[in-house]
């Protein structure tokens, strides 16, 4: 029987549009907050995992924190798709015995430094040959998603405003979350409908924010966690998956672009590991970079049938009293965009019972970093 | 998909006014974007085949912001499934009502000197 591994702490900086400090500083601040949350000293940290896209240095951070040793450091590729995998890789390192307590983190100044939505970002090498998109007029992530989003509406005979419930639900959660950029700033349906087009059928509020900030999570053994003052989230399963025909943010060359094989594959791996389906969880944190891709995730992960996701959201299933509360912190749309790491932190808060929009009787939370890149997922439960 | 010699062959073809795809020499599968080997049978042997550029619109998006350098008005990008079975992106050069665009027949026009070198116009135009 493999050793039980947990997420024992979460720390964040403030989320803003201009942090006025370096990503290095943001990372350190988030890690210090995370260690404080967990009640563990920096001297216990012997591993660090972040994203290949992250521009901080593990050794620089170690120096700031004064960690006595650093036995394991590695990075996960494919941008936001790597979110849950940072935790998964940490769990593997701990189970393999090469590390005991691993900090995973992501620091990003994408509002004030390099705006991901500008079309000016140089993607990492693993994103592949971008000329297949950029040379044909699709320079931004939103434009690429626009093609998929239109095909979805056409296939299921839906109106152009079908994605609204995802944006409105996220912003409603953010209204009561003091950490959210859109705290106390509700979004009305009229405001949503009058927001400018980015790439039709995507409106501005179908697209996630660009944010400055950092998130850190502490992964350690269940044995260590039992002595800590706060509750931990047990990692019941962690999965990573890539689709065969996947290039960058688009699956245009799959037979059916509305199937996301990299996402449905995550579901199968979780089932093998812990016997649970995503919808067996009490809450879900899905990767909400663009509302149409939330619809596809809900379908490909088995929360609802194909073509029913927008109706599922419109009927309130994703609200705090719904059948599957989703992104209760407000997600990328309402709280902040940090490559899905805030979603994992929110899962921990829900399991602890300390979320601002707390769901009652939470025994398991599903998290997906299914960013339409090769992705990852976690099933978390009570220790 | 990594940048490699195979992908360069597509752009070279375009400069000669040819819209190319790859045909697997072992199993006959048509494929685009370009790559080294066949995901169906694994063969590295392939031929370059020229598409007639005729097909139907599979999906589209109207890019409003940010626009590509050199564009001052929103433009429509279409994903077209050509009769040879592969899909190409390109600018839409036509005035069909957007609600009728998906499924409509189009034909490719190649403009190697333009910022977006492939466009699709309604068939018959």
Interface residues (C-beta under 8 A of the other chain):
Chain A: X117 X118 X119 X125 X128 X129 X131 X132 X133 X135 X136 X137 X138 X139 X140 X143 X146 X147 X148 X149 X150 X151 X154 X196 X197 X198 X199 X200 X201 X202 X244 X245 X247 X252 X253 X257
Chain B: X1 X2 X3 X7 X11 X32 X33 X39 X58 X59 X60 X61 X62 X63 X64 X65 X66 X68 X74 X75 X77 X79 X86 X87 X88 X89 X90 X91 X102 X116 X117 X118
